[in-house]
Amino acid sequence: VPDPPPSTPKVPLAHTAVDRGNPGPDYQFGYGSVRGQAAVDFMRLGQFVEDSVEQTGAFRDWTVSVPSGTPELRLTLAWDDAPGTPNVLGSLVNDLDLVVRDPLGAQSHVWTLSPSAPSANAVQSAPDRLDNLEQVFVSAPMPGLWTIEVTGFDVPQGPQTFSLASSHILTDEPRLRFSFPNGLPAVLAPGVQVPVTAEIQGLNDVVV
């Protein structure tokens, strides 16, 4: 059995850490105080996956069934990023997005911090464009089937492997997998047609 990528042991440590300081992650305590036994116990549950996205626009998806009365839903994503360019502001090379949607389709965003206001509380209102560790935390989540996606927002050096942990069992029953071999345009002008090449792969179904 090959050794896991470094992102795999990193994920449960952040996922099971006890929050300290400001609610959510902060610049003083990170994701909290590490609990080794809790991390090992979580790994034994098997509620994590290792996968990869090949390029910008590619994604992997799962579902999570949340029963009524569940106190929280937590998902943690990490990846071992490609080496950044020395002395260049913005060291993240491959940028992945953790996208979590409730049964009605509303998105719960990851935690983000503001480097210009380091003492401010983390917020959950936008994607994270700075870090290779992301977490979505939902208190008292809506019962039902939630959808989870890991999307390659910008993957210039793919494929990019990642590790994803969930407080609930991740169900992987995809029928189709989409990718965009030529990438996606960054800007679309109104009224101007832009051709986009898409590849659709049938996994557990036949593409018609």
C-alpha positions as CSV (number, residue, x, y, z in Angstrom):
1,V,0.0,0.0,0.0
2,P,1.6,3.3,-1.0
3,D,2.1,6.0,1.6
4,P,-0.8,8.6,1.7
5,P,-0.1,12.1,0.5
6,P,0.7,14.6,3.3
7,S,-2.7,16.2,2.9
8,T,-4.4,13.0,4.2
9,P,-3.0,13.1,7.8
10,K,-3.3,16.9,7.7
11,V,-7.0,16.9,7.1
12,P,-8.2,14.9,10.2
13,L,-5.9,17.0,12.5
14,A,-7.7,20.2,11.3
15,H,-11.1,18.5,11.1
16,T,-11.1,17.3,14.7
17,A,-9.2,20.2,16.3
18,V,-10.8,22.0,19.3
19,D,-11.6,25.6,18.3
20,R,-9.6,28.3,20.2
21,G,-9.7,32.1,20.0
22,N,-12.1,33.6,17.5
23,P,-14.9,31.3,16.2
24,G,-13.5,29.3,13.3
25,P,-9.9,29.6,12.1
26,D,-7.8,32.5,13.1
27,Y,-4.2,33.7,12.7
28,Q,-3.3,32.8,16.3
29,F,-4.6,29.3,16.7
30,G,-5.2,28.2,13.1
31,Y,-8.1,25.6,13.1
32,G,-7.6,25.1,16.8
33,S,-5.9,22.8,19.3
34,V,-4.9,19.4,17.8
35,R,-6.3,16.3,19.4
36,G,-4.3,13.3,18.3
37,Q,-6.7,10.6,19.6
38,A,-9.7,12.3,18.1
39,A,-7.9,12.5,14.7
40,V,-6.9,8.8,14.8
41,D,-10.4,7.8,15.9
42,F,-11.8,9.8,13.0
43,M,-9.4,8.2,10.5
44,R,-10.8,4.8,11.6
45,L,-14.3,5.8,10.6
46,G,-13.2,6.0,7.0
47,Q,-15.1,9.2,6.3
48,F,-12.5,10.7,4.0
49,V,-11.4,10.3,0.4
50,E,-8.3,10.8,-1.7
51,D,-8.9,11.9,-5.3
52,S,-7.7,14.4,-7.9
53,V,-8.8,16.9,-10.5
54,E,-6.9,16.9,-13.7
55,Q,-7.3,20.6,-14.8
56,T,-9.2,23.8,-14.4
57,G,-12.9,23.2,-14.6
58,A,-12.7,19.5,-13.6
59,F,-14.5,18.4,-10.5
60,R,-15.4,15.5,-8.2
61,D,-18.7,15.2,-6.4
62,W,-20.4,13.3,-3.6
63,T,-23.6,13.4,-1.6
64,V,-24.0,13.5,2.2
65,S,-27.3,12.4,3.9
66,V,-28.0,14.6,7.0
67,P,-30.6,13.3,9.4
68,S,-33.0,15.6,11.3
69,G,-31.6,17.0,14.5
70,T,-27.9,16.8,13.4
71,P,-26.0,19.4,15.4
72,E,-23.4,20.2,12.7
73,L,-22.0,19.4,9.3
74,R,-18.3,19.8,8.8
75,L,-16.1,19.1,5.7
76,T,-12.4,19.8,5.4
77,L,-10.3,19.8,2.2
78,A,-6.6,19.9,1.8
79,W,-4.1,19.5,-1.0
80,D,-0.3,19.4,-1.5
81,D,0.1,22.4,-3.7
82,A,2.8,22.6,-6.4
83,P,5.9,24.7,-5.5
84,G,5.3,28.4,-5.8
85,T,7.6,31.0,-7.4
86,P,10.1,32.4,-4.8
87,N,9.6,36.1,-3.8
88,V,6.2,36.3,-5.6
89,L,3.2,37.6,-3.7
90,G,0.5,34.9,-3.7
91,S,2.2,31.5,-3.3
92,L,-0.9,29.4,-4.2
93,V,-0.4,27.6,-7.5
94,N,-3.3,25.2,-7.9
95,D,-6.5,26.6,-6.4
96,L,-9.3,24.2,-5.6
97,D,-12.8,25.1,-4.3
98,L,-14.9,23.1,-1.8
99,V,-18.5,23.7,-2.8
100,V,-21.2,22.5,-0.4
101,R,-24.9,22.9,-1.2
102,D,-27.9,22.1,1.0
103,P,-31.0,20.1,-0.3
104,L,-32.5,23.3,-1.7
105,G,-29.3,24.2,-3.6
106,A,-28.1,27.1,-1.3
107,Q,-24.3,27.2,-0.9
108,S,-22.4,27.2,2.4
109,H,-19.1,28.9,1.9
110,V,-15.7,28.0,3.4
111,W,-14.1,30.0,6.2
112,T,-11.9,32.9,5.1
113,L,-9.7,35.4,6.9
114,S,-8.6,38.9,5.9
115,P,-4.8,39.4,6.0
116,S,-5.5,43.2,6.2
117,A,-7.5,42.6,9.4
118,P,-5.8,39.7,11.2
119,S,-7.8,40.1,14.4
120,A,-11.2,40.0,12.7
121,N,-13.4,36.9,12.9
122,A,-13.3,34.5,10.0
123,V,-16.4,34.8,7.7
124,Q,-18.2,32.3,5.5
125,S,-19.2,34.5,2.5
126,A,-16.8,33.9,-0.4
127,P,-14.3,31.3,-1.9
128,D,-10.8,31.0,-0.4
129,R,-8.2,32.2,-2.9
130,L,-5.2,32.1,-0.5
131,D,-4.9,28.7,1.2
132,N,-4.6,25.0,0.4
133,L,-6.8,24.0,3.4
134,E,-10.5,24.8,3.3
135,Q,-13.3,24.0,5.7
136,V,-17.1,24.3,5.6
137,F,-18.9,24.3,8.9
138,V,-22.7,24.4,9.2
139,S,-24.4,24.5,12.5
140,A,-27.8,22.7,12.7
141,P,-27.8,21.8,9.0
142,M,-31.0,21.3,7.1
143,P,-31.9,17.6,7.0
144,G,-31.8,15.9,3.6
145,L,-29.3,15.2,0.8
146,W,-26.4,17.7,0.6
147,T,-24.1,17.8,-2.4
148,I,-20.3,18.2,-2.1
149,E,-18.0,19.2,-4.9
150,V,-14.3,19.7,-5.1
151,T,-13.7,21.9,-8.2
152,G,-10.5,22.9,-10.0
153,F,-10.9,26.7,-10.0
154,D,-7.4,27.3,-11.4
155,V,-5.1,24.2,-11.9
156,P,-2.2,25.3,-14.1
157,Q,-0.1,22.3,-12.9
158,G,-2.5,19.4,-12.8
159,P,-3.4,16.8,-12.0
160,Q,-3.9,18.0,-8.4
161,T,-4.5,15.3,-5.7
162,F,-6.5,16.2,-2.6
163,S,-7.9,14.8,0.6
164,L,-11.4,15.4,1.8
165,A,-12.9,14.6,5.3
166,S,-16.6,14.7,6.3
167,S,-18.4,14.5,9.5
168,H,-21.0,12.3,7.7
169,I,-20.5,9.4,5.2
170,L,-19.6,10.6,1.7
171,T,-21.5,8.7,-1.0
172,D,-19.8,8.5,-4.3
173,E,-22.3,7.5,-7.0
174,P,-21.5,9.8,-9.9
175,R,-23.1,9.0,-13.3
176,L,-21.3,11.5,-15.4
177,R,-17.9,13.3,-15.1
178,F,-17.3,16.6,-16.9
179,S,-14.0,18.2,-17.8
180,F,-12.9,21.1,-20.0
181,P,-9.6,20.2,-21.8
182,N,-9.0,23.7,-23.0
183,G,-10.1,25.4,-19.8
184,L,-12.8,27.9,-19.3
185,P,-12.8,31.6,-20.4
186,A,-12.1,34.0,-17.5
187,V,-14.2,36.8,-19.0
188,L,-17.3,36.6,-21.2
189,A,-18.5,39.7,-23.2
190,P,-22.2,40.2,-23.3
191,G,-23.8,38.9,-26.6
192,V,-20.5,37.4,-27.8
193,Q,-20.5,33.6,-28.5
194,V,-17.5,31.8,-27.1
195,P,-16.9,28.1,-28.0
196,V,-16.1,25.9,-25.0
197,T,-14.9,22.3,-25.5
198,A,-16.3,19.8,-22.9
199,E,-15.6,16.2,-22.4
200,I,-18.4,14.1,-20.8
201,Q,-17.5,10.6,-19.5
202,G,-20.1,8.1,-18.5
203,L,-19.1,6.4,-15.2
204,N,-22.1,4.4,-13.9
205,D,-24.4,5.3,-16.8
206,V,-24.5,5.5,-20.6
207,V,-24.1,8.9,-22.2
208,V,-27.0,9.6,-24.6
